Amino acid sequence: MNLTTQTLKIAVLTGAGVSAESGIKTFRDSDGLWEGHDVMEVASPEGFEKNPEAVLEFYNQRRRQLLTVEPNAAHIALAELERQHQVTIITQNVDDLHERAGSTDVVHLHGELLKARCTFDADLILDWKKDLNLGDLSENNHQLRPHIVWFGEMVPMIEVAAEVVSQADILIIVGTSMQVYPAAGLVQYANPHVPIYFVDPKPSISETKRISVFAENASIGVPKIVERLLKKM
Ligand SMILES: NC(=O)c1ccc[n+]([C@@H]2O[C@H](COP(=O)([O-])OP(=O)(O)OC[C@H]3O[C@@H](n4cnc5c(N)ncnc54)[C@H](O)[C@@H]3O)[C@@H](O)[C@H]2O)c1
């Protein structure tokens, strides 16, 4: 296959590491803490039942922070890939930095920070940029919660994501510890001949004939891969 002249289907799987250089912390890098919080306290249905105010405040802080940060060179390079290729970003991130960089086809596996949803009707989803508090109700009078997939909850977009990976000519993986399932299992859906590029300063996958590992920050490794895939003959 001549990778440089065709329009390719490219699936990109991103994790918290792609947003690290924008100033949003990952959690594996700090012993299972997410911005200093125990993830099970702030990212599980049990945590929300036990202390809804603390969980809402955690996401309020994340949402306020998100509105102050910008996409970095990795988000921007991935958006540029669309100039030539058909690109779908499958992200575990709840931020909107891929969209703000210009990517037009983004599948959010774990929900979106800038949306809220009804605790009674999961299909009732609203855009939400301000703080979300106890007493903020949906139109059918039920409490709203962050539109986030918590640990132990179904991942509704996983089948869409598996289909995208199974159709891809190339798979790029950026900034993920590959420890959160079912997202980590998506690689298994790739055609066995598909080249994989993996960018992470602490890579959890080893280099093989098929897998090229860039053991460096996303802002360095991703533009190199993108340049290679956009190069004209
Ligand atoms: N930005 C966000 O939306 C955000 C941030 C933190 C956590 N989360 C949630 O936490 C879960 C975490 O799983 P995960 O695998 O995405 O993250 P993770 O925290 O488990 O792993 C982060 C990975 O990023 C790598 N990394 C750190 N700095 C990097 C850089 N500059 N460039 C490239 N890689 C870098 C680390 O080596 C690590 O492998 C996700 O489900 C996500 O919903 C989201």
The ligand as an SDF file (V2000), in Angstrom:
LIG
                    3D

 44 48  0  0  0  0  0  0  0  0999 V2000
   -8.5790   15.4190   29.5660 N   0  0  0  0  0  0  0  0  0  0  0  0
   -9.5370   14.5980   30.0420 C   0  0  0  0  0  0  0  0  0  0  0  0
  -10.6730   14.6280   29.5650 O   0  0  0  0  0  0  0  0  0  0  0  0
   -9.2010   13.6120   31.1480 C   0  0  0  0  0  0  0  0  0  0  0  0
   -8.1540   13.8450   32.0370 C   0  0  0  0  0  0  0  0  0  0  0  0
   -7.8940   12.8890   33.0450 C   0  0  0  0  0  0  0  0  0  0  0  0
   -8.6500   11.7190   33.1230 C   0  0  0  0  0  0  0  0  0  0  0  0
   -9.6630   11.5130   32.2110 N   0  0  0  0  0  0  0  0  0  0  0  0
  -10.4320   10.2450   32.3060 C   0  0  0  0  0  0  0  0  0  0  0  0
   -9.6060    9.2880   32.8770 O   0  0  0  0  0  0  0  0  0  0  0  0
   -9.5050    8.0520   32.1430 C   0  0  0  0  0  0  0  0  0  0  0  0
   -8.0400    7.8440   31.9580 C   0  0  0  0  0  0  0  0  0  0  0  0
   -7.6040    6.8950   31.0370 O   0  0  0  0  0  0  0  0  0  0  0  0
   -6.4380    7.3240   30.0440 P   0  0  0  0  0  0  0  0  0  0  0  0
   -5.7310    6.0750   29.5800 O   0  0  0  0  0  0  0  0  0  0  0  0
   -6.9960    8.2820   29.0720 O   0  0  0  0  0  0  0  0  0  0  0  0
   -5.4520    8.1700   30.9340 O   0  0  0  0  0  0  0  0  0  0  0  0
   -4.4500    7.7300   32.0220 P   0  0  0  0  0  0  0  0  0  0  0  0
   -4.3930    8.8620   33.0040 O   0  0  0  0  0  0  0  0  0  0  0  0
   -4.7320    6.3620   32.5160 O   0  0  0  0  0  0  0  0  0  0  0  0
   -3.0720    7.6540   31.2000 O   0  0  0  0  0  0  0  0  0  0  0  0
   -2.4980    8.7890   30.6750 C   0  0  0  0  0  0  0  0  0  0  0  0
   -1.3610    8.3920   29.7460 C   0  0  0  0  0  0  0  0  0  0  0  0
   -0.8810    9.5980   29.1680 O   0  0  0  0  0  0  0  0  0  0  0  0
    0.5090    9.5250   29.1070 C   0  0  0  0  0  0  0  0  0  0  0  0
    1.0210   10.8910   29.0170 N   0  0  0  0  0  0  0  0  0  0  0  0
    1.3400   11.7570   30.0120 C   0  0  0  0  0  0  0  0  0  0  0  0
    1.7720   12.9240   29.5050 N   0  0  0  0  0  0  0  0  0  0  0  0
    1.7340   12.7890   28.1440 C   0  0  0  0  0  0  0  0  0  0  0  0
    2.0550   13.6510   27.0500 C   0  0  0  0  0  0  0  0  0  0  0  0
    2.5060   14.8970   27.2480 N   0  0  0  0  0  0  0  0  0  0  0  0
    1.8780   13.1760   25.7890 N   0  0  0  0  0  0  0  0  0  0  0  0
    1.4310   11.9190   25.5580 C   0  0  0  0  0  0  0  0  0  0  0  0
    1.1140   11.0570   26.5630 N   0  0  0  0  0  0  0  0  0  0  0  0
    1.2660   11.4960   27.8330 C   0  0  0  0  0  0  0  0  0  0  0  0
    0.9400    8.7520   30.3390 C   0  0  0  0  0  0  0  0  0  0  0  0
    2.2380    8.1630   30.1440 O   0  0  0  0  0  0  0  0  0  0  0  0
   -0.1760    7.7000   30.4260 C   0  0  0  0  0  0  0  0  0  0  0  0
    0.1630    6.5200   29.7090 O   0  0  0  0  0  0  0  0  0  0  0  0
  -10.2660    8.2840   30.8900 C   0  0  0  0  0  0  0  0  0  0  0  0
  -11.3260    7.4230   30.9580 O   0  0  0  0  0  0  0  0  0  0  0  0
  -10.7970    9.7290   30.9490 C   0  0  0  0  0  0  0  0  0  0  0  0
  -12.1980    9.7420   30.8470 O   0  0  0  0  0  0  0  0  0  0  0  0
   -9.9590   12.4400   31.2500 C   0  0  0  0  0  0  0  0  0  0  0  0
  1  2  1  0
  2  3  2  0
  2  4  1  0
  4  5  1  0
  4 44  2  0
  5  6  2  0
  6  7  1  0
  7  8  2  0
  8  9  1  0
  8 44  1  0
  9 10  1  0
  9 42  1  0
 10 11  1  0
 11 12  1  0
 11 40  1  0
 12 13  1  0
 13 14  1  0
 14 15  2  0
 14 16  1  0
 14 17  1  0
 17 18  1  0
 18 19  2  0
 18 20  1  0
 18 21  1  0
 21 22  1  0
 22 23  1  0
 23 24  1  0
 23 38  1  0
 24 25  1  0
 25 26  1  0
 25 36  1  0
 26 27  1  0
 26 35  1  0
 27 28  2  0
 28 29  1  0
 29 30  1  0
 29 35  2  0
 30 31  1  0
 30 32  2  0
 32 33  1  0
 33 34  2  0
 34 35  1  0
 36 37  1  0
 36 38  1  0
 38 39  1  0
 40 41  1  0
 40 42  1  0
 42 43  1  0
M  CHG  2   8   1  16  -1
M  END
$$$$
